[in-house]
Amino acid sequence: MDAITHQAFRNLVARFGGCDEYFNEMINASSLLAGGAWEKFYLLDGPEPEKLVWQLTDKNGEKMAEAAALLSERAGIGIDLNMGCSAPQIVKTGAGIAWMLKPIEETRAMVHGVKSALENAAKDGRAAKRLSVKLRLGDENYTEEKLHFFCAMLIEEGVQMLTLHARTQKQKHSRHSDWQAVERLALRFPEIPVILNGDVKDFDSFMAAKKAAPHAKGIMIATAAAQKPWIFAELKKKDTNCANEHESEIDCEQLALDFIDDVERFQPPEFWKTRLQRFFAYFCLNFSFGHYFQSQMINAKDNDDARARLHEYFEKCPNDKFFSL
């Protein structure tokens, strides 16, 4: 999730026990290699570096391979190639889902180069970092045969995990993600983990997704985690009937204030406004007057104004302030 899954946000998730793997914001390979002023902020790996997956994007396969080699020297699980982002501004550059739409041999060469770079970077007997891909069904002419053919190529080139957001390039969230397509992909390629992504937002949808795709090896949660950073703890508690050892009563005002503080600690001032806007666009939907609250926070002039608006909202709606996990 661009502009969301930076360290300040991961800190929120971690305070409730964290999750199995954190996928960071997309890193543009060319920008990383150019050593831009802001790239160091994309390389922050807290609060649990051992669980981090570096998400990589670019239009240039050679740059992707160079960047993968650089990232492989850092902590974390591995490299994820983003072939699922369908934002027009990303697709126009030749990145994101554009890699599913290019001639397959061009995409094969890029994946091969990244895999080789990871293997070459492994030293002193260390295993190469895991290579994974996040993808969609394809464009509007998608067929399952084409999708499976594409995934077979990825696996031949050494991809070790696939995450499928089961919508086409232009399908929006008003249309439900096709969880059955994830199940069929998992059955077709049992040799690697296939992860389900899309429309898991609470315990009921979590259980429904597991029922629809029992052979999926995991579930990736995106925007629902931005709305409820405690969602992983909530699902674990309900799924296993285990009490959470972390925070059980959430002070939502303090949580939001802590997030603003961490944005100031872990992001450059140029990013503060967009990072707050992206987070509060989701987080505010938890509350009684969510759309009003969302509008207030998105239109905050600066961080101090955002803090004041938070305090004003919870003064007016004190029953929204606390949430029991």
Backbone torsions as a table, in degrees:
resi	resn	phi	psi	omega
1	MET	NA	105.2	-177.0
2	ASP	-60.5	136.7	179.4
3	ALA	68.7	12.5	178.7
4	ILE	-124.5	-50.1	-168.7
5	THR	-86.5	43.6	173.3
6	HIS	-84.5	-179.4	-173.0
7	GLN	-63.3	-36.2	-180.0
8	ALA	-60.1	-40.8	178.2
9	PHE	-72.0	-41.3	179.3
10	ARG	-61.1	-32.6	176.3
11	ASN	-60.7	-37.4	177.7
12	LEU	-62.9	-46.3	-179.5
13	VAL	-63.2	-41.2	-176.8
14	ALA	-64.7	-31.0	-177.6
15	ARG	-67.9	-15.5	176.2
16	PHE	-104.5	16.2	178.0
17	GLY	107.6	-7.7	175.5
18	GLY	75.0	-164.6	178.2
19	CYS	-140.6	179.0	-176.5
20	ASP	-69.7	-41.0	-179.3
21	GLU	-144.3	140.4	174.6
22	TYR	-108.4	126.3	173.6
23	PHE	-99.5	121.5	-176.1
24	ASN	-76.2	175.7	173.8
25	GLU	-56.8	154.8	175.4
26	MET	-61.0	130.9	174.7
27	ILE	-102.9	124.4	176.0
28	ASN	-79.4	121.8	-173.1
29	ALA	-60.6	-44.7	-177.6
30	SER	-63.4	-41.1	179.4
31	SER	-65.5	-40.4	179.2
32	LEU	-61.4	-46.7	-177.2
33	LEU	-68.6	-27.3	179.0
34	ALA	-76.5	-11.3	178.0
35	GLY	68.9	40.4	-179.6
36	GLY	-60.4	159.5	-174.0
37	ALA	-62.0	-28.0	-174.8
38	TRP	-97.1	-7.2	-172.2
39	GLU	-64.3	-28.8	-179.7
40	LYS	-61.8	-26.2	179.7
41	PHE	-74.5	-28.2	175.5
42	TYR	-73.9	-18.0	-176.8
43	LEU	-94.4	-1.9	174.7
44	LEU	-62.9	133.5	-171.6
45	ASP	-117.4	6.5	179.3
46	GLY	-74.3	168.9	1.8
47	PRO	-92.0	-6.6	-179.2
48	GLU	-131.9	79.6	-173.7
49	PRO	-56.2	-33.0	-177.3
50	GLU	-67.1	-13.6	-178.4
51	LYS	-105.7	5.3	-171.4
52	LEU	-88.3	139.1	172.5
53	VAL	-114.9	127.0	-179.0
54	TRP	-86.0	117.1	-177.9
55	GLN	-94.7	124.4	-169.5
56	LEU	-118.5	141.4	176.6
57	THR	-144.6	155.1	174.2
58	ASP	174.5	167.9	174.0
59	LYS	-93.5	-14.7	-171.5
60	ASN	-106.1	117.0	-177.5
61	GLY	-63.7	-38.8	-179.9
62	GLU	-65.3	-39.6	177.0
63	LYS	-64.5	-37.9	178.6
64	MET	-60.7	-43.3	-179.6
65	ALA	-65.0	-44.0	178.5
66	GLU	-61.9	-43.2	-179.3
67	ALA	-67.0	-38.1	178.5
68	ALA	-61.5	-40.8	178.1
69	ALA	-63.0	-40.8	179.1
70	LEU	-64.5	-45.3	-178.3
71	LEU	-69.9	-26.9	-178.0
72	SER	-67.1	-17.7	178.1
73	GLU	-79.9	-9.2	-177.9
74	ARG	-96.6	170.7	177.4
75	ALA	-64.7	164.5	175.2
76	GLY	125.0	174.0	-175.5
77	ILE	-83.3	-42.8	-176.4
78	GLY	174.0	-163.4	-177.3
79	ILE	-113.0	133.7	174.6
80	ASP	-115.4	125.9	178.4
81	LEU	-90.3	119.6	-177.8
82	ASN	-82.9	110.1	173.4
83	MET	-119.7	21.9	-176.2
84	GLY	-116.3	-18.3	-177.2
85	CYS	-67.3	124.0	-178.2
86	SER	-110.7	11.4	177.2
87	ALA	-58.5	127.5	-174.7
88	PRO	-52.9	-38.1	-177.4
89	GLN	-68.0	-25.7	176.8
90	ILE	-81.4	-45.4	-177.6
91	VAL	-62.7	-38.1	-179.5
92	LYS	-59.8	-30.1	-179.0
93	THR	-80.3	-10.9	-177.2
94	GLY	95.8	12.9	179.9
95	ALA	-108.9	-174.5	179.7
96	GLY	60.7	-135.5	-177.3
97	ILE	-65.1	-13.6	176.3
98	ALA	-55.7	-28.4	179.0
99	TRP	-68.0	-21.8	175.1
100	MET	-81.9	-16.4	-173.3
101	LEU	-104.1	-13.1	177.9
102	LYS	-73.5	166.8	171.9
103	PRO	-52.5	134.3	-170.6
104	ILE	-61.2	-31.0	-180.0
105	GLU	-69.0	-29.1	175.9
106	GLU	-68.0	-42.6	178.3
107	THR	-69.0	-38.8	177.0
108	ARG	-58.3	-43.8	-179.0
109	ALA	-64.0	-38.7	178.3
110	MET	-64.0	-48.4	-179.0
111	VAL	-62.7	-42.6	178.7
112	HIS	-59.3	-42.5	-180.0
113	GLY	-65.1	-41.3	178.7
114	VAL	-65.8	-44.3	-179.9
115	LYS	-62.0	-43.6	178.8
116	SER	-63.0	-39.7	179.3
117	ALA	-63.2	-40.3	178.7
118	LEU	-65.5	-41.7	179.9
119	GLU	-68.3	-39.4	179.8
120	ASN	-69.4	-28.0	-178.8
121	ALA	-79.9	-17.7	179.9
122	ALA	-71.2	125.9	-176.0
123	LYS	-129.3	163.6	173.6
124	ASP	55.5	37.9	176.2
125	GLY	79.9	1.4	179.2
126	ARG	-71.3	145.3	174.5
127	ALA	-73.0	148.4	176.5
128	ALA	-65.0	148.7	176.4
129	LYS	-59.9	146.5	179.3
130	ARG	-63.5	141.6	174.8
131	LEU	-111.7	123.2	179.1
132	SER	-130.5	166.1	179.7
133	VAL	-136.5	134.6	169.0
134	LYS	-104.2	131.4	-175.8
135	LEU	-144.2	170.0	173.6
136	ARG	-109.8	-176.0	178.5
137	LEU	-66.5	-33.1	-176.5
138	GLY	137.0	-160.6	177.7
139	ASP	-83.1	-167.9	-175.3
140	GLU	-73.1	-11.4	174.5
141	ASN	-95.6	16.7	-178.3
142	TYR	-55.2	140.6	165.4
143	THR	-131.7	153.2	179.7
144	GLU	-63.8	-32.5	177.9
145	GLU	-61.4	-43.8	179.0
146	LYS	-66.1	-40.8	179.0
147	LEU	-61.3	-47.3	-177.7
148	HIS	-67.3	-35.0	176.2
149	PHE	-63.3	-43.0	179.1
150	PHE	-63.3	-44.0	-179.0
151	CYS	-67.7	-34.5	176.3
152	ALA	-60.7	-40.0	176.4
153	MET	-62.3	-44.4	-179.8
154	LEU	-58.5	-44.2	-178.1
155	ILE	-68.4	-39.1	176.4
156	GLU	-58.2	-33.1	-178.0
157	GLU	-89.1	5.1	171.1
158	GLY	105.0	7.3	176.1
159	VAL	-66.7	133.9	-171.6
160	GLN	-109.6	-5.2	177.0
161	MET	-158.6	142.1	177.2
162	LEU	-122.4	135.6	171.3
163	THR	-116.5	121.9	-176.1
164	LEU	-109.0	116.7	166.5
165	HIS	-91.4	104.6	-164.8
166	ALA	-84.5	61.4	168.3
167	ARG	-132.1	158.7	175.5
168	THR	-79.6	178.7	-176.8
169	GLN	-55.8	-42.0	-172.4
170	LYS	-102.6	-4.1	179.2
171	GLN	-70.2	131.3	180.0
172	LYS	-95.8	179.9	-174.6
173	HIS	-74.4	-7.7	174.9
174	SER	-68.4	-20.8	176.2
175	ARG	-102.1	130.1	-173.8
176	HIS	-66.6	141.2	175.3
177	SER	-61.9	140.1	-176.1
178	ASP	-85.3	84.8	-178.6
179	TRP	-61.1	-30.2	179.1
180	GLN	-64.1	-31.0	176.6
181	ALA	-65.3	-34.8	176.1
182	VAL	-65.1	-43.2	179.5
183	GLU	-61.9	-43.2	-179.7
184	ARG	-66.2	-35.6	177.3
185	LEU	-66.9	-40.7	179.1
186	ALA	-64.4	-38.0	178.2
187	LEU	-70.3	-34.8	-179.1
188	ARG	-70.6	-32.4	-177.1
189	PHE	-127.1	69.9	-177.1
190	PRO	-69.2	-11.1	-175.4
191	GLU	-76.5	-13.9	178.2
192	ILE	-132.4	157.9	175.2
193	PRO	-68.9	133.6	171.3
194	VAL	-113.7	127.6	-173.8
195	ILE	-109.0	136.9	178.8
196	LEU	-89.2	135.3	175.6
197	ASN	-136.8	137.9	174.6
198	GLY	121.0	122.1	170.8
199	ASP	71.7	14.5	171.7
200	VAL	-94.2	112.1	-171.8
201	LYS	-132.9	-6.2	180.0
202	ASP	-164.1	-176.7	-175.0
203	PHE	-65.8	-39.2	-178.9
204	ASP	-63.3	-45.4	179.6
205	SER	-70.5	-31.7	175.1
206	PHE	-60.5	-47.6	179.8
207	MET	-68.3	-37.8	178.6
208	ALA	-65.1	-38.8	178.4
209	ALA	-65.8	-41.5	178.8
210	LYS	-64.0	-35.8	178.6
211	LYS	-70.5	-39.1	-178.5
212	ALA	-72.6	-30.9	-177.2
213	ALA	-132.9	68.8	-175.5
214	PRO	-65.8	-19.0	-179.6
215	HIS	-92.1	-4.0	172.4
216	ALA	-65.8	139.7	-175.8
217	LYS	-89.7	-2.7	179.4
218	GLY	-176.8	173.0	179.1
219	ILE	-130.2	127.5	175.3
220	MET	-96.8	129.1	178.6
221	ILE	-114.0	131.2	-176.1
222	ALA	-116.2	-92.8	-171.7
223	THR	-62.1	-29.8	177.8
224	ALA	-64.2	-29.5	176.6
225	ALA	-72.9	-31.1	175.4
226	ALA	-67.8	-36.4	177.1
227	GLN	-72.4	-43.1	-176.6
228	LYS	-130.2	87.9	-179.3
229	PRO	-58.8	-15.7	178.6
230	TRP	-90.8	7.9	-172.6
231	ILE	-62.0	-34.3	-179.1
232	PHE	-66.8	-40.3	176.2
233	ALA	-65.9	-39.2	179.7
234	GLU	-63.2	-44.9	-179.8
235	LEU	-66.2	-42.4	179.3
236	LYS	-62.3	-42.4	-179.1
237	LYS	-62.3	-45.2	-177.5
238	LYS	-75.8	-33.2	-177.5
239	ASP	-75.4	-33.6	-176.8
240	THR	-110.4	-6.4	-178.0
241	ASN	59.2	36.6	179.5
242	CYS	-108.9	139.3	176.1
243	ALA	-68.6	145.8	179.1
244	ASN	-85.7	130.7	-177.7
245	GLU	-81.6	-6.6	-179.9
246	HIS	-99.0	-156.8	-174.9
247	GLU	-59.8	130.5	178.7
248	SER	-109.7	-26.5	171.5
249	GLU	-112.4	121.8	-173.2
250	ILE	-101.9	122.9	171.4
251	ASP	-87.7	98.9	-171.4
252	CYS	-65.6	-32.9	176.9
253	GLU	-66.0	-46.6	-179.5
254	GLN	-66.0	-37.3	177.2
255	LEU	-58.5	-46.2	-179.5
256	ALA	-67.0	-39.3	177.8
257	LEU	-64.4	-40.7	177.4
258	ASP	-62.5	-37.6	178.3
259	PHE	-62.8	-45.6	178.6
260	ILE	-59.8	-42.4	177.6
261	ASP	-59.4	-42.4	-178.0
262	ASP	-72.2	-32.6	173.8
263	VAL	-59.9	-40.7	178.2
264	GLU	-67.9	-29.6	179.6
265	ARG	-78.2	-37.5	-167.4
266	PHE	-115.3	6.2	178.3
267	GLN	-133.6	150.1	177.8
268	PRO	-72.1	152.6	-179.1
269	PRO	-53.2	-31.2	-180.0
270	GLU	-64.4	-21.2	-177.6
271	PHE	-98.1	-10.7	-170.7
272	TRP	-56.7	-48.9	-174.5
273	LYS	-62.3	-48.3	-177.7
274	THR	-67.7	-35.9	179.7
275	ARG	-66.1	-41.0	177.4
276	LEU	-68.0	-42.6	-179.9
277	GLN	-60.4	-44.5	-178.9
278	ARG	-64.0	-44.2	-178.8
279	PHE	-66.8	-49.3	-175.1
280	PHE	-71.6	-19.7	173.5
281	ALA	-59.5	-30.2	177.8
282	TYR	-97.5	-47.5	-172.5
283	PHE	-59.6	-38.6	-176.6
284	CYS	-65.8	-18.0	-178.5
285	LEU	-71.5	-6.8	176.3
286	ASN	-71.7	-15.1	-162.5
287	PHE	-109.7	166.3	-171.9
288	SER	-56.6	-41.2	179.5
289	PHE	-114.8	56.7	-169.8
290	GLY	-58.6	-44.6	-176.0
291	HIS	-71.0	-35.9	174.1
292	TYR	-63.7	-46.9	-179.4
293	PHE	-62.2	-42.3	178.0
294	GLN	-58.0	-47.3	-179.7
295	SER	-62.0	-40.8	178.2
296	GLN	-60.4	-45.0	-175.9
297	MET	-73.9	-39.1	179.9
298	ILE	-64.1	-30.6	-177.5
299	ASN	-95.1	8.7	177.2
300	ALA	-60.5	138.0	-176.2
301	LYS	-71.0	-36.9	-178.9
302	ASP	-158.5	-176.0	-175.4
303	ASN	-64.0	-39.7	179.6
304	ASP	-66.9	-36.8	175.7
305	ASP	-65.0	-38.5	177.0
306	ALA	-62.0	-42.2	178.0
307	ARG	-62.0	-43.2	-179.6
308	ALA	-64.7	-39.2	-179.8
309	ARG	-68.7	-35.9	174.2
310	LEU	-59.6	-50.4	-178.5
311	HIS	-61.1	-40.9	-179.6
312	GLU	-63.8	-42.6	-179.1
313	TYR	-62.8	-48.1	-175.6
314	PHE	-73.4	-21.6	171.0
315	GLU	-67.4	-39.3	-179.5
316	LYS	-77.7	-30.0	-176.5
317	CYS	-126.5	67.7	-175.3
318	PRO	-62.8	-25.3	179.8
319	ASN	-70.3	-15.3	178.3
320	ASP	-86.9	-11.6	-168.7
321	LYS	-69.0	-36.9	-174.5
322	PHE	-112.0	141.8	179.4
323	PHE	-132.9	131.3	179.4
324	SER	-96.8	127.4	-178.6
325	LEU	-84.6	NA	NA
